[in-house]
Amino acid sequence: MTLARTRRIVQGLFLALFLFLFIQTESKGTDELGWPVRLFLDVDPLIALTTSLASRRAEGLFWPALVLAGLTALLGRIFCGWVCPLGTLNNLAGGLRTTRPNPPGAGGFRVKYYVLLGLIGMSLFGVQLAGILDPISLTIRSLSLALYPAASIAATSLFDAICRLNLPLVTPASEAVYGLLQKTVLPFRQPWSAQGVFIGLTFLGLLALNLVQRRFWCRFLCPLGALLGLLSRRSVLRRSVSEECDSCGACVGVCQADAVPAGKDRWRASECLLCSNCDDACPKNAVSFGLMKGRPRGGLDLGRRKVMASIFAGAFAVPLLRISPLARPRMSDAKLIRPPGALAETTFLQSCVRCGECMKVCITGGLQPTLLEAGLEGLWTPVLVPRIGYCEFGCTLCGQVCPTGAIRKLPLERKQQERLGHAAIDRGRCLPFAHATPCIVCEEICPTPKKAIWLEQVAVKDRNGRPIRLQQPHVDLAACIGCGACEKHCPVVGQPAIYVTSAGESREEEHQILLQPPPAAPAK
Amino acid sequence: MKRFVAAGDVVVLKPNIGWDRAPQYAATTNPDVVGALAKLCYEAGAKKVRILDNPVNDARRCYRQSGIADAAATAGAEMVYMDGRKYRDVRLDGKALKSWPLYGEIFEADKVINVPVAKTHGLSGLTLGMKNWMGIMGGARFRVHQRLDESLVDLVRVIRPALTVLDAVRILTANGPTGGDLSDVKRLDTVVAGTDQVAVDSFGATLFGMKGSDIGSVRLAANAGLGVMDLSKLQIKKIGV
């Protein structure tokens, strides 16, 4: 078996593991998931680096990333070539390109380093946007918010159609298959995603770039690849070419990156994905990989001016982004309801890598990606949209899957007192207030042990002057945690008669309404 | 149980699993009651016992946290997650509801046993057996609160359980129907069973120191001739265990 075939099997296994953990990022009725679902994010050094730089927090959470960084320094970019799920998907998409490979670009591979330096420049000054481009984050987000929901809706529509046809043999068989899929890979409930099309097309577009050049993303754009490239410049696992080489150029064409621009001697350690294609392709069997001492020859010259320009560009983006009032307390969007346990907005934005794990795991599907509600700096961060799904009282899963602690992992008793905001009643739409019609749904549904919505017995009159006794709801700010269950179930369609805003949210001192807001229980 | 379940029957148990609460909060039917009933059904020769509800909170959590999923597994009964395709519009021609999407299995099963838990409720006063039928409603069911009592009676007109077993092992005396505070829970260690769902609810009201006539749906259902409200006209057997 050639090394390249071994590599493909390993890639397949890691992709399978990645997808398995993704599927497992779903509640099974308890408050534990049972699998280390964020494993790939945990080992990602780009997330670790930019998050700790931007938020100035380490909190002991990034040691798995150090393991990968160390491994890369020793062995080179094996993660890119053998492990990364997006790399493997790029390989698969690259199979669609049937024409001869493009000759390696002049210096296009350097672009990803400038991207990386720009992101680091930003994070040095407190803006964390690396998650937008980080391949692990990008892939999980695209799956969570676009491809998986789309696959689910496609499967459901297909099986529903066969079910309606009610064909002998066919329908029972398809129902059995559907039942099996529902128990294994399909989501428990159809996930809805506010920006599925946008995020999904972006992802498919990135895969389509393989038609221009195989592994386009990995060669030219990936900031994690760039970081691992920088780390691998002195790796000891290196390529050597024997005297047999007659510079036929076979290796140049099969290289998955731009690591062997001129065949024989020039080899860029920082670009090599250790895919071993060149080893397999060499007709003279002149290429081999092995452990070597000393300094490698091919360096990585990024150009001092360009390096400085990239860092400055990133740094300059910081004040530009910060002009937005939306990330400021008391000026933020009233509907910017963050998940329970989210850090105060500034630190939250510095920590959130927009991986979409919280939105994937959200039991009601209420966590949605923002577009511009939190400014461009907050793009694709999670916001609770109660009309889509409320925050389930007994659930702490979003805090458990967050890879950076942007959503803290709160103990359940503590989370149940964490205010996401407060509910408010629109008396112009509320049935008992505006229309003398009985309705107590918000009170019925309210999950706090002492209901935050209480009912007042009143006597009102209808248009004919007939007296009617009914109950009108009121919100007790001391008890309301802003979970949004009332908003979700309010029978007034469209603009609900009771709705939550972030006013009063625990995480933001300046967002309190009451002079003496109820204290949260101390964590046990 | 042999009086109510015949050999080979498919039996649907409809407990109240509407909320994501542990059994001790009395927001959901006691799992021991559900488990015992499932076991009795099998002993009476039932072919299959299926347990279902359309919960308000997440179904996965409700089934697990209520303890009913575990009780069902022990008894060999099947927990059924509601399948959106199995609701069908049922003509009710009632006072409040003309027709409504209801869960088909309730009508397809050979026998249905209603297994509610006794709790307070902001609008209906108490939620007992008849109110439990909201858990088989699809559609925009929160709209029925505008004429709740009449709507419940409309449902009772078409849903005829073989038996109603009201769980009052623990009752929720305030902050219902969701609960969440143990000081609102009262332990009665009582189970009320009957074939007349109106009578069971009427008796259930007495557990809270109320009368059947205090509950709108009981009063209306009795007036409509769907059951007996007046406890003095009933044969009530009290069995101590």
Interface residues (C-beta under 8 A of the other chain):
Chain A: S27 K28 G29 T30 D160 C163 F188 I363 T364 E392 F393 G394 C395 L431 T437 P438 C439 I440 V441 E443 E444 I445 C446 P447 T448 P449 K450 K451 L455 Q471 H489 C490 P491 V493
Chain B: W19 D20 R21 V56 N57 D58 R60 R61 Y63 R64 Q65 A69 Y81 R85 H121 G122 L123 A140 F142 R143 H145 Q146 R147 L148 N175 P177 T178 G179 G180 D181 D184
